[in-house]
Amino acid sequence: MQTGRGPRRPERALTYRDAGVDIAAGERLVDRIAPLARRTRRPEVLTAIGGFGAAFRAPRGMRDPVFVTSTDGVGTKLRFAFALDRHDTVGIDLVAMNANDVLALGAEPLVFLDYFATGRLDVRRAAAVVSGIAAGCREAGCALVGGETAEMPSFYAPGEYDLAGFVVGAVERRKLLDGSRVRPGHVLIGLASSGLHSNGYSLAHRVVERRRIPLSRRIPEFGCTLGEELLRPTRIYVKSVLGLLAAHPVHALAHITGGGIAGNLPRVLPRGSRARIRRGSWPVPAVFGWLARMGPVEPAEMDRALNQGLGMILAVPARAADAALEFLRRRRERAFPIGEIVRGSPGVDIVD
């Protein structure tokens, strides 16, 4: 029985691009990343970027190297990068959060890898992110040896992406910092943060959203727009602190991230040691007071969620404190004596 229909046309074969994944765009991104990675190369790296893995050796001169690893992301700070369509600073944050973590054990960051995931790959945006990663690697002295770019259609909202980073560092076993040598009487030295760094951004976003403040608004006390302040990159302390470790005794380092001073400093305090910190012994960047007022946010919540102007805290013997402060200041670190170690259970007392 005839139906009156002609022959059916064959369906066009599907491609990966039809499914939302553009392999050619990924290849273009790799072409743009390769020269950025080459400028971060270290002599320990044995392979070129683009292989199935990265090979590297322990730094020459180390007799008993210990490898130290860390992984972290940028978190909700990315929401401000999306809103401003500015992507060249969050890569610095990504490196900083990882490099400062391994530094807290006394390790020198050696190699770094990144994971960049998005719904649809925008080569311009992704290249801007990786340029920031490369800049952070150069500042931290580690090599960008590879990473992964994942294009996952419908998984992320248009224009959005997520970032994760992975770092490997090394330190001589006898120089590994675990806090076990900290004693009552040690002086605490705080290193200034550049601002919020990469923590507490869910709180910051809620304040901005609640008050409906445009990111383009210039805030006089910041000396820049709100968006510029909120995207200010995290400080990378690697070179100055590694220099200090080579020249002066330092018995503990705490990277002040989510959880603030009270949540991070106890992680490097041994039994019988407690930190006493004097509030007001360091300058607090204006963004913290602004958030507290605009929230409003109670002081205890500010202490719990944010770094309050200190990105890293060092515990040094009292006899070495003045020399350590002078060393750091000569290297343009804003360093302050902020308190001391006293007898007690591991914890922090912030006193006025």
N, C-alpha and C positions, 0 to 999 in steps of 0.2 A: 504494500500500500504506500503510495507516494504522499509525502507530507507537504510538498511544495517548497521545502527548504533546500538551499544549495549546500555544497560541501562545507563542513565546519572548518574555520580557520584554526590552525594550531596555536596554542597559547605561547606567548613569548616566554622564553626561559628566564627564570629569575636570576639575578646576580646578587652578590654580597652587598653591593651598593643599594639595590632595591630594598634590602633589609635594614639599611641605615648605616652600614659600615663602609667607609671609604678608604680602601687600602692605599690608593694613590696619595691621599692626604697624609696618611701615616708615613709614607715614604718621604714625602716632602718635609715633614717635621723632622725625621731622622737626619736628612741632609742639613737642616738648619741647626740641629743639636750638636752634630759631630764637631764642628770647629769650636763651639763653646766648651765642650768636654775636653778637647785637646789642650785648651789653655789652663786647665786645672790639673794636668797630669803630674804625677809624682814618680820618682825613679823606682819605687817599689812595685809599680803597676807593670804587669808583664803582657797584657793583652789589650787590643784595641776595642773601642766601643762598637757594639753591634753583634757580638758573638752570643753564644748561649749562656755565657757566664763570664765573670771577671776573675782573673788570677792576679795575685799580688804576693809579695814576700814580706817577711818581717823587716823592719828597718835595720839597716846595717849598724853594727855596734852594740845591739842589744844581746846580752848573754842569755837572759831568761825571760823572753817576752811573754806577756799575758795579753790576750786579745779581749777587748771590751766592746760590747755591742749595745745598740739602742735603736728603738723605733718610735716614731711620733708623727703627729700631723699638725695642721694649722688650725683645725677646728672651725668654729663659727665666725672667726675673723674673715673667712672667705666671703661671707654674706656682704660685707662692706666692699670687698673687691668686685663682686658681681654688680652691686648697686652703682659703683663709680666707673665700672668697666676699666679698672686699672689692675694690672696683673703682674707688674714687674717687681713687686716687693714681697709678695707672699712666699716666693721661693727662698728668699733670704730667711724669712721666719722658719721655713721648713728645715733648712740646714742648721739654724741657730738652736732650735729646740733639741735636735739630736746631738749636735757637736758639744753643746754645753753640758749635756747629760753625761757623755763619756769623759769629758774634762773633769767632772766632779769626782771621778775615781783616779784622777791624775793622768789619764790617757791622752795621747795625741791622736786626733782623728786622722785616719789614713784614707779611707775610701767611703764613698757615698753613693747610694742608689735611690731613685725616686719612683713612685707609682702615681700616675696621673690618669684619672678615670673621668669620662664625660659621656654625655649622650650622643652628641654629634661633634666630631673633631673640628675645631676651628684652629687652623694652623697659626694664625696671627696670635691668638690668645694663648695657645699652648707654648709657642715660642717665647712669648713674654714671660710666662711662668718659668720656663727652663733657663732663661737668661738670668732671672733672679736666683735660681738654684746655683748656677755657675758662679755668680758673683759671691754668693754666700760661701761656696766651696773655696774660692780663692781667698776670702777673708779668713776662713777657718784653716786653710792650708791643706785641705783634703782633696782627693781626686774624685771627680764625677766619673764613675766607671760604667754606668749603665742605668737601666730602669725599665719601666713598662708603661706603655700608653694603651689604655683600654677604652675602646669605643663601644658603648652599650646603649643602643637606641631605646628610648622610652623609660630608661632607668633613672635618668637625671632630667631635671627641668631644662628647657632650652637656655643656653648660656651659662649653665652651672657645671661644676666639676668638683672632684675631691682630690686631695693630695695626701700622700704618706711618704715618709722618708726612712731610710735605714743607713746606719753608719757603723763602721768598724774602726776601732782605735787600738792602740797598743801602748803598754807601759811595762817597764822592768818590774818583775814581781816584787822586789824589795822596795819599790817606790809606789806600789799600789796603795791608794788612799781608801781606808775603810772606816776611819773615825776612831779606831781602837786606841790611838795614842792621845786623844783629847783628854785633858785633865782640868779640874777646877783651877782657875787662875788664867787660863788661856784667854786671849783677847779676840773678840769677834770683829772682823772687818767687813763692811758691806760695800759692794760695788754697785754703782748707780745703774738703774735700768733706763732705757730710753723712753719708757712709758708703760703701757699695758703689756707689752711683749705679745704673747699669743694665748693669754689666759683671761678668763672672765668675760669673754666677748658675748656670751649669751645674756649676761647681766647688762653689759653696755648696750647691746641691741635693744633690750627691753626698755631701757631708759630713753634711748633715742626714739623708739617707736611710741612710747607712752607720751612723750612731750612733743612729738611730731616736729622734730628739729631737722631741717634740711642739711644734708651732708655738705652742701656747698656754702653753708653759713660760716663766715669768718668769726672765730671766737677770739676776742682780744687777748685774753690771758694765755692762749695757746700760741699766738703769733702766726696762725695759719687757719685754714678751714677745719671744720670738725672732721670731715672725711680724711684730710691729710694727717691729722693727729691720730685717728683711729687706724690708719694704715702705716704708721711709723714702724719701721722694721725692728725686730728683736736684736738686742746687742749680742754680738759674738765675742766671748771673752778669751778665746783660745790662746792667741799669741801672747798677750800680756801675762796671763796666768801661767802658761807653760814657762815663760821666762822667769817668773817669780819662783816657781817650784824648783827651777834649776839653781837659783841663787840664795834662797832663804827657806827656813823650815816652815812648812804648812802642814797641819795634821788633819784637816778636814775641809771639804768644799761642799756646799749645798747649793744646788741650782733651784732658785725660787720660782716655781711654776704654779699650777693649779693647787689650791690649798694654802697659798700664801706662805709667810714666814713660819707660822705655827705648824703648818702641815708638812713642811719640807725640812727645816733645820733638824728636828728630832731624828730624822732618818740617818744622820751621821753622828749621833751622840751615843757614847757607850753608857752602860749602866753606871749610875752614880753621878752623872753629869747633867746639868740643866743650864739652859741659856737664859740670861737676863739681858734684855735689850732695852735701851733707853729711847723712847719715842722722842722725836725732835732732834736726834743726833745726826740726822741726814736730811737733805732737802727732798721734799716730796714733789714730783712733777704736778703741774696744775691740773692735769686731766683727772687725777684721783679726787681732788677736792670738788671739781666740777661735777663728776658723777655722783659723789655723795650728796651734793646739794640738789641736783636735778632729779635724783631718784624719787624721793630721798632714800639713801641707803645708810643704815646704822653703822657706826664705826666697827663693831665686832664683825659685821658681815663684810665690810670692806677688807678687814684683815684676813678673813677666811677665804675670800674669793680672788684677791688681787695681790700683786707683789709689793704694792705700796711704795714703789720707787727703788727697790733693791732687787737686782737680777741674780746676784750670787753673794753668798756669805762664806767667809773663810775663818777658820779657827787657827790661830797661830800662838806659839808661846809668847808670854808677855815680853821677854827679852828681845824678841825679834819683831815686835809690832811696829815700832817706829821706822825701822829699816824697810819693812814690807810696805808700809804706807808710802814712804818716799819712792821706792822702786815703782810702785803702781802709778803714782802721780807723774813721775817722769815719763811714763809711757801713755800719758793722757787718759788714764782711767780715773774717774771720779770715785775716790775711795775714802771711807770714813770709819773711824772707830765707833762702833755702835753698841758695844756691851761686852760682857765677859761670861765665862763659864763658871758656874757655882755648883756646890754639892746639891744633889737632889735627884729625883727620878727624871728620865729623859723627857724633855718638854721645853716650852718657851714661856717666859713671863715678859710681857711688854709693859714696861712701867713708864709713867710720866715723869 
